[in-house]
């Protein structure tokens, strides 16, 4: 049997050898990933304060990364290439179906409510006053994978009897800002975005709301599946406590004036998204063929 002192010496040497690697892993910035629902510059400005707040709260750097498109963000989240990922309800459901459900952290809370809506809007001088009048008209959507600028609005149109084939034309634009601009300039008869984006970017433009969706559970933060539970719990606690600290409140204001905090979340909060996807995904897939 190996002498005790020799075993102790080898153990200490092993621990010393592992310490730099462990320290390097702990110091490596966590990635906080976003889909490009706005342009990358604006997203970085919005979420850098949140990354700074989280880094201070958990004692580890956090950096914002923006995917080139929705597909890349979904793939990176599904393949656990992001430590923390920001998702709409529909991508959260799709990722769960394709890759397995990701651990939930918290969801957005607007005006103290963890729900929000999509809006379909048109030009102020438009003759269109209800969704059924969109037959034969031009529609601007966001990414085909976007919850609030494509999937929920398409569901609204379908409920009004207007499918994709009934529109005169439609396009999927890169981000919500482009949708608002396209309608304002007259390139499209109507467009769809998240309500909070409309309030921030469209309220003072030459557009008006045509219809609002029913309330849905807000966007959510998840982690990679293999994140240690202790780290995941620290991040969740920091998000849920953001509204109680000056630095956290500053981060919330940077994201949006109506964002009042982050709220607890459960997988069942996205059951309505599952219902909507069961109707709209077949239509979107058929349109791509």
Secondary structure per residue as TSV (DSSP state, phi and psi in degrees):
chain	resnum	aa	ss	phi	psi
A	1	X	-	360.0	141.1
A	2	X	-	-65.5	133.4
A	3	X	-	-56.6	147.0
A	4	X	H	-57.4	-46.9
A	5	X	H	-63.0	-35.7
A	6	X	H	-68.4	-42.4
A	7	X	H	-61.6	-42.1
A	8	X	H	-63.6	-41.3
A	9	X	H	-63.0	-43.6
A	10	X	H	-65.0	-39.0
A	11	X	H	-63.8	-44.6
A	12	X	H	-62.5	-40.9
A	13	X	H	-63.0	-39.7
A	14	X	H	-64.8	-43.6
A	15	X	H	-63.5	-40.6
A	16	X	H	-65.2	-35.8
A	17	X	H	-69.1	-34.6
A	18	X	H	-81.7	-24.1
A	19	X	H	-57.7	-47.4
A	20	X	H	-59.4	-39.9
A	21	X	H	-66.6	-43.2
A	22	X	H	-63.6	-41.2
A	23	X	H	-65.0	-39.1
A	24	X	H	-63.1	-40.0
A	25	X	H	-65.5	-39.4
A	26	X	H	-68.9	-30.2
A	27	X	H	-85.3	-16.6
A	28	X	S	-63.8	130.0
A	29	X	-	-60.4	140.4
A	30	X	E	-78.7	142.5
A	31	X	E	-92.0	134.2
A	32	X	E	-116.4	101.5
A	33	X	E	-100.0	145.5
A	34	X	E	-133.9	148.6
A	35	X	-	-82.7	155.1
A	36	X	-	-82.2	65.0
A	37	X	S	-76.0	-18.5
A	38	X	S	-126.0	174.7
A	39	X	-	-67.7	154.3
A	40	X	H	-58.9	-39.0
A	41	X	H	-61.6	-43.5
A	42	X	H	-69.3	-39.0
A	43	X	H	-62.7	-41.2
A	44	X	H	-62.8	-41.5
A	45	X	H	-65.1	-38.3
A	46	X	H	-67.9	-42.7
A	47	X	H	-105.9	-6.8
A	48	X	H	-59.4	-41.8
A	49	X	H	-62.3	-34.4
A	50	X	H	-66.9	-42.5
A	51	X	H	-61.1	-40.9
A	52	X	H	-64.4	-43.5
A	53	X	H	-61.7	-47.4
A	54	X	H	-62.5	-41.0
A	55	X	H	-59.5	-42.8
A	56	X	H	-69.3	-37.3
A	57	X	H	-70.4	-34.7
A	58	X	H	-104.1	-4.5
A	59	X	T	73.3	32.3
A	60	X	S	-154.0	137.0
A	61	X	-	-60.8	146.7
A	62	X	E	-131.2	132.5
A	63	X	E	-124.9	142.6
A	64	X	E	-84.3	134.0
A	65	X	E	-129.0	140.5
A	66	X	E	-118.7	125.3
A	67	X	-	-70.6	157.5
A	68	X	S	-72.5	-26.0
A	69	X	S	-158.8	174.5
A	70	X	H	-64.0	-38.7
A	71	X	H	-61.2	-42.5
A	72	X	H	-64.5	-40.4
A	73	X	H	-65.0	-42.5
A	74	X	H	-63.7	-43.0
A	75	X	H	-65.0	-45.3
A	76	X	H	-63.0	-38.5
A	77	X	H	-68.4	-47.2
A	78	X	H	-61.6	-36.1
A	79	X	T	-90.3	11.6
A	80	X	T	60.0	36.3
A	81	X	-	-90.2	-6.6
A	82	X	-	-115.7	139.1
A	83	X	S	-72.6	-45.8
A	84	X	E	-128.6	135.4
A	85	X	E	-131.2	136.7
A	86	X	E	-95.0	125.6
A	87	X	E	-135.6	144.9
A	88	X	-	-74.4	166.2
A	89	X	H	-60.5	-41.6
A	90	X	H	-66.4	-48.8
A	91	X	H	-58.9	-35.3
A	92	X	H	-60.0	-44.4
A	93	X	H	-66.2	-44.9
A	94	X	H	-62.4	-44.8
A	95	X	H	-61.6	-41.3
A	96	X	H	-59.8	-40.0
A	97	X	H	-70.2	-37.8
A	98	X	H	-88.1	-35.4
A	99	X	H	-119.9	-11.8
A	100	X	-	103.9	146.2
A	101	X	-	-68.3	136.8
A	102	X	-	-91.7	149.7
A	103	X	-	-61.3	131.9
A	104	X	E	-87.1	144.3
A	105	X	E	-109.0	-62.7
A	106	X	E	-167.8	161.6
A	107	X	E	-120.6	163.1
A	108	X	E	-67.8	152.8
A	109	X	E	-131.7	110.6
A	110	X	E	-102.0	127.6
A	111	X	T	48.2	41.0
A	112	X	T	68.3	17.2
A	113	X	B	-122.6	130.8
A	114	X	S	-85.6	37.1
A	115	X	E	-134.0	160.1
A	116	X	E	-153.6	-177.5
A	117	X	-	-138.1	161.0
A	118	X	E	-96.3	153.6
A	119	X	E	-127.9	141.8
A	120	X	E	-107.2	130.2
A	121	X	E	-133.3	164.2
A	122	X	E	-141.2	178.0
A	123	X	E	-70.2	150.6
A	124	X	T	-58.6	-34.7
A	125	X	T	-93.8	12.9
A	126	X	-	-69.4	147.9
A	127	X	S	-83.8	-3.4
A	128	X	-	-84.1	128.6
A	129	X	-	-129.6	-4.1
A	130	X	S	-150.6	157.8
A	131	X	G	-62.8	-33.3
A	132	X	G	-62.4	-19.5
A	133	X	G	-82.5	4.7
A	134	X	G	-82.2	-3.3
A	135	X	T	-57.4	129.0
A	136	X	T	77.4	4.8
A	137	X	-	-101.6	167.9
A	138	X	E	-95.0	128.9
A	139	X	E	-120.3	135.7
A	140	X	E	-106.3	119.4
A	141	X	E	-107.7	166.9
A	142	X	-	-86.2	-154.2
A	143	X	-	-54.5	144.7
A	144	X	T	-62.4	-18.5
A	145	X	T	-97.2	3.6
A	146	X	-	-81.2	134.1
A	147	X	I	-64.1	-54.8
A	148	X	I	-95.1	-11.6
A	149	X	I	-110.7	-0.4
A	150	X	I	-138.9	-60.1
A	151	X	I	-68.2	-49.4
A	152	X	H	-67.1	-45.3
A	153	X	H	-59.9	-38.4
A	154	X	H	-63.5	-40.6
A	155	X	H	-59.1	-41.9
A	156	X	H	-60.7	-45.1
A	157	X	H	-64.1	-42.9
A	158	X	H	-63.6	-37.7
A	159	X	H	-64.6	-25.8
A	160	X	T	-90.9	4.9
A	161	X	T	87.7	16.1
A	162	X	-	-119.0	105.9
A	163	X	-	-90.8	176.5
A	164	X	G	-57.6	-38.9
A	165	X	G	-69.8	-16.8
A	166	X	G	-87.1	-16.6
A	167	X	S	-72.7	149.7
A	168	X	S	-66.3	-40.1
A	169	X	E	-164.9	163.9
A	170	X	E	-157.8	155.2
A	171	X	E	-138.3	150.8
A	172	X	E	-102.0	111.9
A	173	X	-	-91.8	167.3
A	174	X	S	-67.7	-38.7
A	175	X	S	-152.3	173.7
A	176	X	H	-64.0	-37.4
A	177	X	H	-60.7	-40.2
A	178	X	H	-64.5	-33.7
A	179	X	H	-64.0	-46.9
A	180	X	H	-61.8	-45.1
A	181	X	H	-64.3	-39.5
A	182	X	H	-62.7	-38.4
A	183	X	H	-72.2	-43.1
A	184	X	H	-61.0	-37.7
A	185	X	T	-80.4	-7.8
A	186	X	T	89.1	9.4
A	187	X	S	-73.3	-22.7
A	188	X	-	-136.1	151.1
A	189	X	S	-78.6	-27.0
A	190	X	E	-156.7	163.2
A	191	X	E	-148.0	171.8
A	192	X	E	-137.4	134.9
A	193	X	E	-148.2	173.5
A	194	X	E	-66.9	144.7
A	195	X	H	-58.0	-43.0
A	196	X	H	-67.0	-31.1
A	197	X	H	-69.2	-40.3
A	198	X	I	-61.7	-44.7
A	199	X	I	-61.2	-36.8
A	200	X	I	-81.4	-39.1
A	201	X	I	-111.6	-16.8
A	202	X	I	-114.3	-15.8
A	203	X	T	-60.2	-31.6
A	204	X	T	-103.6	15.6
A	205	X	S	-101.8	176.9
A	206	X	S	-85.8	53.2
A	207	X	E	-137.0	163.2
A	208	X	E	-143.4	154.1
A	209	X	E	-74.7	132.0
A	210	X	E	-96.4	-39.6
A	211	X	E	-159.4	152.0
A	212	X	E	-120.2	144.0
A	213	X	-	-78.0	170.5
A	214	X	-	-69.8	163.0
A	215	X	-	-72.3	136.6
A	216	X	E	-127.7	156.6
A	217	X	E	-59.9	139.2
A	218	X	-	-71.0	174.8
A	219	X	-	-58.4	157.1
A	220	X	E	-136.4	152.1
A	221	X	E	-102.8	133.8
A	222	X	E	-126.7	169.3
A	223	X	E	-118.8	169.0
A	224	X	-	-64.0	151.0
A	225	X	T	-63.7	-28.8
A	226	X	T	-99.0	17.0
A	227	X	S	-71.0	135.7
A	228	X	-	-55.8	139.0
A	229	X	H	-58.6	-36.5
A	230	X	H	-64.6	-40.6
A	231	X	H	-69.0	-42.9
A	232	X	H	-58.0	-42.3
A	233	X	H	-66.8	-36.0
A	234	X	H	-66.2	-40.9
A	235	X	H	-66.4	-45.4
A	236	X	H	-60.1	-43.7
A	237	X	H	-61.4	-41.7
A	238	X	H	-63.0	-42.9
A	239	X	H	-63.5	-46.9
A	240	X	H	-66.2	-24.3
A	241	X	T	-97.6	4.7
A	242	X	G	-57.1	-38.4
A	243	X	G	-74.1	-5.5
A	244	X	G	-99.2	-2.8
A	245	X	S	-124.7	150.1
A	246	X	H	-58.4	-42.3
A	247	X	H	-66.0	-40.8
A	248	X	H	-65.2	-40.7
A	249	X	H	-63.9	-37.6
A	250	X	H	-63.5	-39.6
A	251	X	H	-64.5	-40.5
A	252	X	H	-63.4	-43.6
A	253	X	H	-63.5	-35.5
A	254	X	H	-65.0	-33.8
A	255	X	H	-73.6	-42.6
A	256	X	-	176.5	146.0
A	257	X	T	-64.7	-24.4
A	258	X	T	-96.2	-2.1
A	259	X	E	-79.7	112.8
A	260	X	E	-101.0	-6.2
A	261	X	E	158.3	-166.0
A	262	X	E	-122.0	145.6
A	263	X	E	-122.7	157.8
A	264	X	-	-58.5	156.3
A	265	X	-	-144.6	148.7
A	266	X	-	-134.1	155.0
A	267	X	G	-57.4	-35.7
A	268	X	G	-65.2	-16.6
A	269	X	G	-63.3	-15.8
A	270	X	G	-108.7	20.1
A	271	X	H	-66.5	-36.3
A	272	X	H	-63.5	-38.7
A	273	X	H	-60.0	-38.7
A	274	X	H	-62.6	-40.8
A	275	X	H	-62.3	-45.6
A	276	X	H	-63.6	-44.3
A	277	X	H	-63.1	-34.6
A	278	X	H	-63.0	-24.9
A	279	X	H	-90.6	-42.2
A	280	X	H	-88.9	-29.8
A	281	X	H	-61.5	-43.1
A	282	X	H	-58.9	-38.1
A	283	X	H	-66.4	-41.9
A	284	X	H	-68.6	-38.3
A	285	X	H	-66.3	-42.1
A	286	X	H	-62.5	-36.2
A	287	X	H	-69.6	-24.6
A	288	X	H	-84.6	-11.8
A	289	X	-	-84.5	360.0
